Amino acid sequence: MFNKKVVWITGASSGIGEALALQFAREGARIILSARGKVGLEAVKVKCDAITNSESNLVLPMDITDEPSLEGKVAQAKDWAGEIDLLINNAGITQRSSCLNTDMDTYRTIFEVDVFGQIALTKALLPTMVEQGHGHFAVTSSVSGKVGVPFRTGYCAAKHAMMGFFDALRTEVHHHGIKVTTITPGYIRTPISSNALSGDGSAYNKEDTEIRGGMDVDDCAKVILDGFKKGKPEIAVGKGFEMNALWLKRYFPKTLLKIAQKQYAKMAKNNDLS
């Protein structure tokens, strides 16, 4: 299904982005790898090239928050690939701080990366996919894009925004032959919590217990790839209790609130958050 298809992945230097790149390489796809750090991307490219036994993958460093540069990045991707079949908006950053202790600049940083950067790149590529008459946009949201989680007010707000944007975009681009997929991971073993922001915007630099015990990132990527193959408009992926929150929110919201309040107390104690 993805053999010789062009898949562009942002946030591709680690975590879910890297794992997806390796899975698509095994499918024979040509992969465009984007993130801010060129060194990390080059390391992922080496792994992808080894799988495909070729150098048919491109490192395209970019800062998703540098909006004026994005049209140029799209032009570079098109020059290399011809057509872009799938863009996976996977870049993102989270936080670990209470609302009381979170600066507005920290909220703005989260939204620039997790929301406006994803929208801007999608808009920059959209005319190309319309002209092609086919294409596929995907976004890595989160279970936190469906439910509220303590110490992640900015992250939850950003991921809720992305679920809304891409759900609405799906309704607008269907007649152009363009698909849209939202991905809602639970706890996955990635560096996401270690790379999180504290309330003042500094590095949190701690690993969550829940992340440490989460789903293996390669298993996560396999589930996501399987969801793409099955044409799912939304792909939920995870193995822990947090996945139950998706249906608890709909049918038993008060029960979910009680669980979240207990989670708040536990996290505040174990991670010195308040």
N, C-alpha and C positions, 0 to 999 in steps of 0.2 A: 504493500500500500504506500509506503514512504520511500521506496527505492528510487533514487535519483531526484527525489523531491527536495526543495530548498527550505530548510527550517532555520529561522532566525530566533535565537534565544538570548534574552537579556538576563543579567545576573548570572552569567554562565560560568563564572570562575570558581564557584564552590556550591555546596548544598544541592538543592533540588535542580538548579540550572545545570550544574555539571553532570549530575546523574541522568538528567534527560538527554543531554548531549551524547552521552555514551550509549544510551538506549537507542537513540535515533541513528547513531553511527552503525549499530548492529543491524538496523533495518535498511542500511544502504543509502541513507539520506546524505545530502550535502548540507553542511551546518555552518551558519554564521554565528560566531561566538562574540558576544558583547558584554562588557562590564567596564568599570573605570580602570582596573589594574591590568596592564598588558602582560605582565609576568605570569599572573595566575591564568590568564586566557591561553597563553602559549603552552603552559603545562597541560591544560585540558586538550588543546589541539593535538599535542603529541599523542595523547591517549586515543583520541578519535582517529587520527591518521593510522595508528597501529591497528585499530579494529578494521578500518576500511581498506588497509593495505595500499593507501594512496595519500596524497596531500590535497584532497578535494574539499578541504574545510578552510574557512576564512576567519582570522582574528580581526575584529573590527571594534577597537576600544571606543568607548563613548561615555559621556556623562549625561545621564538621562535628564538631569535638571538644566542642562545647557540647551534650552529650547531653540535658539537661533541656529545651532549646529545640526539639528536633527534632519532637516531636509537634505543637507549635504551627506549625512550618513546613509540616508535612504538611497541617494544617487550612487554612492559607492557600492552599496549592496546590490543594486540593480545592474550596475556595470559589471560586477563580478558574476552575478547569478543569472541575469536575464529576467527571470520572474521569481517572485517570492511566494511560496505556497503557504507557509505557516509562520506567523509571528507569535512567539510566546513571551508575553510581558511578565517577566519573572523577577525583575529588579525590585528590591524592597528593603525597608528597615523598620524595626520595631522599637519599643520602649519598655522600660521597667521603672515606673514612677507613678505616684498618685496624682490625681488632678491638682490637689492643693500644692504639690511640689513640682509641677511641670511648667516651665516657662513657655510663653506663647511662641517664642522663636523655635523651641523644640517641636511644638505642634506644627509650625510652618515647615520645618525641615522634613518632617514625616510626610506631610501632604505634598511637598514638592517632589519627593522621590516616589512615593507610593501611589499618588493620584495624578498630579499634573504632568509629571514626566511620562507616565504610561499613556495618558490621553494624548499628549503632544506627539509622541512617536506613532501612535495608532492613526492620528489624523494625518501625519506626514506620509504614511504608507497607504492610507485608504484610497486616494485617487488612483494609485497604481493597481490595486486589486480590483477596483471598479473597471478600469480600462482592460485588465486581463479578463474580466468576466468570471473570475473565480478567486478564491483565497480563503484564509482561515486565521482568525484572531483568537488568541487564548490569553487569559490572565490568571496568574497565581494569586488567588485571594486567600481565604483562611476560614476556618470555623469561626474565627473572630469577626469575620465579615457577615456573620449571621446572628451571633449572640454577643452580649457584653461580657467582658472578662476583666477582672480587677487588675489595676496597674498597667493597663494597656488602652487607656481612653483614646489616645491619639491614633494608635494602631487600629483599634476597632472602628473608629470613625472613618479612617482612610479605607479600610477594607470593605466596610459597608458601602462607601461611596463607589468603589470599583465594581462591586456586585451590581449596584444600580446602573452605573454607566454602561457596562457591557451587556447587561440584560436588555437595556433600552436599545443599545446599538444593534443587537441581534434582530430586533424588529424592523430596523431601518435598512439593513443591508442584505436581508435574505433574498430579495428579488434581484440582487446583483450577483447571486451565486456565491455569496460569501457567508461562511459559517462563523459562529462565535461560541467559544467554550469558556466557562468559568470553572476554576479548580479550587476546591475548598479543603486544603489539608488540615489535619489535626496536628498532634505533636509528632514531628519528624526529627530524627537525629541529624541536625545540621548546626552550623555555627550561629544561628539566628539570635539566640539569647545572648551569647557572648559578644556579638556585634551590636547589641541593642544600645539605645541611648538612655542615659539617666535623665532626670527631670531638667537639669541645667544644660543638657546637650552633650555632656561628656560621655565617654565610653562606660557602659555598665560592666562589661568584662567579667561576667559570671555565667555559669551554665545552669539553667533551670533543671531541677530534678525531673520534671515532666518531660523535658526535651531529651534528657539523658536516657529515659526509659521509653522513648517514643519509637515509632516505626523506623526501620532501616531505610535510609534514603534511596537505596537502589530498588528496594521493594516498592517504595512509593512511586518511583519513576515508572516501574513496570505497570502499576495500576493505572497511572495517568495515560501511558501509551495505549493500554488496552481500552481505556475510555474513549480515546481519540478514534481508535479503530471501530468501535461500536457506535460512533456518532453521538455520544452523550453530550447534551448541551451543558450539563454540569457534572463534574467529577468530584465526588467526595472520597477522600483517601486518608486513612488512619486506622489505628487498631485499638485505641484506648477508649475510656469512658467518655472522653470529650466528644466522640462522634455521636453519642446519644443526645447531646445537646441540640443537634439539628432538629430532632423530632420533639424533644421536650419543650423547646421554645414555642413550637406550634400548638401542642396539645396540652402541655402542663407547665405553663409559664411560671406559676408560683413555686412549683417544685424546683424548677431550674434556678429561680432567684435564691432559694434557700441553699442550694448547692454552691452557687457562686459566692454567697456570703461566707460560707464555711471555707471556701477556697481563699477568700480574702484574708481571713484570720490566719490560715496556714501559711500563706505566702508572706504576709507581713512579719510573721515570727521567724520563718526560716531564712528569709532573704533581707531582713532588716529594712523592709519597705513600709511606708506609712503615708 
